[in-house]
Amino acid sequence: MTTVLITGASKGIGLATALAFARSGHRVVAGMRNPAQAPELGEIAAREKLDVRIETLDVDDDISVNRAIERIERNIGAIDVLVNNAGIERVGAIEDISMDDIRAVMETNYFGALRCIKAVVPGMRQRRSGCIVNVTSISGRLAGSPMGPYAASKFALEAVSECLAQEVKPFNVRLVVVEPGIIDTAMATRISTDAAPSVYPNRNRMAALFRGSLQQPTPATLVADRIVEIVVTDTGQLRHPVGPDAEPFLAWRQAMGDEAWVAWGALDDDAWYAAVQADFGMNLRPH
């Protein structure tokens, strides 16, 4: 039986992924910062008699990560699969957003994943088996305002994933990157909410884009099922865009030169809404 550790498993993609692995017959360890505040996974697991153990694991804290990994290995055994899912967002123009918020995003999304990786890789390397799944985002490959802090953390995780994949491959350890598009999660709902007025219009335009996408929501279960499929089926592929909008968004960005991308993000509101309607058929103009 495969033992799977999933971080950020209290809600959204993490919760759905924990259930998907457990329902597929795997042993799941669900890492959460505050398990007492997130009883849903435990209640579902108990009701369905799933093999799910919930662990207190704060990816922002070295001691929390190391102690959790030690408990898991002592009480359950080796970790075969690590899914680095824990993530937060802070949205805003670079001038507007605080340095504390920028640091918080990088601490969780980038350093948090690295803490968990460094804790499990030695054992995987020695056993010459294992799989690490880094959940990034299409924002790890295209950077659009006002997603600067979030995109920076995901770009960083994408880069270190490429390096790590090269390092662990000779030891029969797999590294894969999962890049969701806009998924129906609490994070996406927060991004879809208009903010206070700013001299930069990008925040509310991005909110409109998320609201438009969420009118036909893509459930977190789609990402979860894809992660399970990727883990159990070794195709050798490094990056896996997930969701109906993921590959179209990436192809759209790739088709633009850098200067055209900057110019698109710098359009005034009327021109920006017109461009989105022309490119995607989405009328996002405020009513």
C-alpha positions in Angstrom: 0.0 0.0 0.0 1.3 3.4 -1.0 1.6 6.1 1.7 0.8 9.6 0.4 1.5 12.8 2.3 -0.5 15.8 1.2 0.0 19.3 2.5 -2.7 21.9 2.8 -5.3 19.2 3.0 -7.9 21.1 5.0 -9.9 22.3 2.0 -10.0 22.8 -1.8 -7.6 20.8 -3.9 -5.8 19.3 -0.9 -8.9 17.9 0.6 -10.1 16.5 -2.7 -6.7 15.0 -3.4 -6.7 13.3 0.0 -10.1 11.8 -0.6 -9.2 10.7 -4.2 -6.1 8.8 -3.0 -7.9 7.2 -0.1 -10.8 6.1 -2.2 -8.3 4.6 -4.6 -7.0 2.4 -1.8 -3.9 4.3 -0.7 -2.9 5.3 2.8 -3.2 9.0 3.2 -1.6 11.4 5.7 -3.3 14.8 5.5 -1.2 17.7 6.7 -3.0 20.7 8.1 -1.9 23.8 10.0 -4.9 23.7 12.3 -6.7 20.4 12.1 -9.2 21.4 14.8 -10.5 24.2 12.5 -11.0 21.8 9.6 -13.0 18.8 10.6 -14.5 18.0 7.1 -11.9 15.6 5.9 -11.9 13.6 9.1 -15.7 13.4 9.1 -15.8 12.1 5.6 -13.0 9.6 6.1 -14.7 8.2 9.2 -18.0 7.9 7.4 -16.5 6.1 4.4 -14.0 4.2 6.5 -11.1 5.6 4.6 -7.4 5.1 5.6 -6.7 8.8 6.3 -4.6 10.1 9.2 -4.6 13.8 9.9 -1.3 15.4 11.0 -0.6 18.9 12.3 1.9 20.2 9.8 2.6 23.9 9.2 4.8 24.2 6.1 6.0 27.6 7.2 7.7 26.1 10.2 10.9 24.0 10.1 10.2 22.3 13.4 6.6 21.5 12.6 7.6 19.9 9.2 10.4 17.9 10.6 8.5 16.6 13.6 5.5 15.7 11.5 7.7 13.7 9.0 9.4 11.9 12.0 6.0 11.0 13.5 4.7 9.7 10.2 7.8 7.6 9.5 7.8 6.2 13.0 4.1 5.4 13.3 3.2 4.6 9.7 6.4 4.0 7.7 8.1 5.5 4.7 6.4 8.2 2.7 6.1 7.0 -0.9 4.4 10.1 -2.4 4.6 13.8 -1.3 2.0 16.2 -2.7 3.1 19.8 -2.1 -0.3 21.5 -2.3 -0.3 24.0 0.6 -0.6 27.5 -0.8 -1.9 31.0 -0.1 -2.5 34.1 -2.3 -2.1 37.8 -1.9 -3.4 39.9 -4.8 -2.6 43.4 -5.6 -0.4 45.8 -7.5 3.2 45.7 -6.4 3.1 49.3 -5.0 -0.1 48.5 -3.0 0.8 45.2 -1.5 2.8 45.1 1.7 6.2 43.4 2.0 4.8 41.2 4.8 2.2 39.9 2.4 4.8 39.2 -0.3 7.0 37.4 2.2 4.0 35.3 3.5 3.2 34.1 0.0 6.8 33.1 -0.7 7.2 31.5 2.7 4.2 29.1 2.2 4.2 28.5 -1.5 7.9 28.2 -2.1 9.9 27.7 1.1 7.1 25.5 2.5 7.3 23.1 -0.4 11.1 23.1 -0.1 10.9 22.2 3.6 8.8 19.2 2.9 11.0 18.1 0.0 14.2 18.3 2.0 12.5 16.2 4.7 11.4 13.4 2.5 14.1 13.2 -0.3 16.8 11.5 1.7 14.6 8.5 2.5 13.3 8.4 -1.1 16.8 8.6 -2.5 18.1 5.8 -0.2 15.1 3.5 -1.1 15.5 4.5 -4.7 11.8 5.0 -5.1 9.3 7.8 -4.5 7.3 10.6 -6.2 7.0 14.3 -5.4 4.1 16.3 -6.9 4.5 20.1 -6.8 1.2 21.8 -7.3 2.0 25.1 -8.9 -0.5 27.0 -11.2 -0.6 28.3 -14.7 0.5 31.5 -12.8 3.8 29.7 -12.5 4.3 30.1 -16.3 2.4 33.4 -17.0 2.6 36.4 -14.8 -0.3 38.9 -15.0 -1.0 41.8 -12.7 -2.2 41.8 -10.0 -1.0 38.3 -9.3 2.7 39.3 -8.9 3.4 37.9 -5.4 1.6 34.7 -6.2 3.1 34.2 -9.6 6.6 34.9 -8.3 6.2 32.1 -5.7 4.9 29.7 -8.4 7.6 30.7 -10.9 10.1 29.9 -8.2 8.6 26.5 -7.4 8.5 25.7 -11.1 12.2 26.5 -11.4 13.4 24.5 -8.4 11.2 21.6 -9.6 13.2 21.5 -12.9 16.4 21.4 -10.9 15.2 18.8 -8.4 13.9 16.6 -11.2 17.4 16.4 -12.6 18.9 15.6 -9.2 16.6 12.8 -8.1 16.0 11.0 -11.5 19.1 8.9 -11.2 17.8 7.6 -7.9 14.5 6.5 -9.4 12.6 9.3 -7.7 10.0 11.1 -9.8 9.3 14.8 -9.7 6.1 16.1 -11.5 4.5 19.5 -11.6 0.8 20.0 -11.7 -0.5 23.4 -13.1 -4.2 24.0 -12.4 -6.0 26.7 -14.2 -8.9 28.6 -12.5 -10.5 26.0 -10.1 -13.6 26.4 -8.0 -11.9 26.9 -4.6 -12.1 29.4 -1.8 -8.9 31.0 -3.1 -10.5 31.6 -6.5 -13.6 33.0 -4.9 -11.5 35.5 -2.9 -9.6 36.5 -6.1 -13.0 37.1 -7.8 -14.0 39.7 -5.3 -13.6 43.4 -6.2 -11.1 45.4 -4.0 -10.9 48.9 -2.9 -10.2 51.5 -5.6 -6.6 51.8 -6.7 -4.7 53.8 -9.3 -4.0 50.4 -10.9 -7.1 48.8 -12.5 -5.7 45.3 -12.8 -7.1 44.0 -9.5 -10.8 44.4 -10.3 -10.2 43.3 -13.9 -8.7 40.0 -12.7 -11.6 39.6 -10.3 -13.9 39.9 -13.3 -11.9 37.3 -15.2 -12.2 34.9 -12.3 -15.9 35.6 -11.8 -16.5 34.9 -15.5 -14.5 31.6 -15.3 -16.3 30.5 -12.2 -19.7 30.8 -13.9 -18.8 27.4 -15.4 -16.8 26.1 -12.4 -14.1 23.4 -12.6 -14.3 21.4 -9.4 -11.2 20.6 -7.3 -12.0 16.9 -7.8 -10.9 17.2 -11.4 -7.4 18.2 -10.2 -7.4 15.6 -7.5 -8.3 12.8 -9.9 -5.6 13.9 -12.3 -2.9 13.9 -9.6 -3.8 10.4 -8.7 -3.6 9.4 -12.3 -0.2 11.1 -12.7 1.2 9.3 -9.7 0.0 5.8 -10.6 0.9 6.2 -14.3 4.5 7.2 -15.0 4.5 8.9 -18.4 7.8 10.6 -17.8 6.1 14.0 -18.4 7.3 16.8 -16.1 4.6 19.4 -16.4 0.8 18.7 -16.4 -1.6 21.6 -17.0 -5.0 20.7 -15.5 -8.4 22.1 -16.2 -10.2 23.1 -19.3 -8.7 26.6 -19.3 -5.1 25.7 -18.4 -3.6 24.8 -21.8 -5.6 27.5 -23.7 -4.3 30.2 -21.3 -0.7 28.9 -21.6 -0.9 28.7 -25.4 -2.4 32.2 -25.5 0.5 33.6 -23.5 3.1 31.6 -25.5 1.7 33.1 -28.7 2.4 36.6 -27.5 5.8 38.2 -27.3 6.9 39.6 -24.0 6.2 43.2 -25.1 2.7 42.3 -26.4 2.0 40.6 -23.0 3.0 43.7 -21.1 1.0 45.9 -23.5 -2.1 43.8 -23.0 -1.8 44.1 -19.2 -1.3 47.8 -19.5 -4.4 48.5 -21.6 -7.0 50.9 -20.2 -10.3 49.3 -19.0 -12.3 49.7 -22.2 -9.5 48.2 -24.4 -8.8 45.4 -21.9 -12.4 44.2 -21.7 -12.7 44.4 -25.5 -9.6 42.3 -25.9 -10.8 39.6 -23.5 -14.1 39.5 -25.3 -12.3 39.2 -28.7 -9.9 36.5 -27.5 -12.1 34.4 -25.2 -15.7 35.4 -26.0 -16.2 36.6 -22.4 -18.1 39.8 -21.7 -16.6 40.8 -18.3 -17.6 44.4 -18.4 -19.1 45.6 -15.1 -22.9 46.1 -15.4 
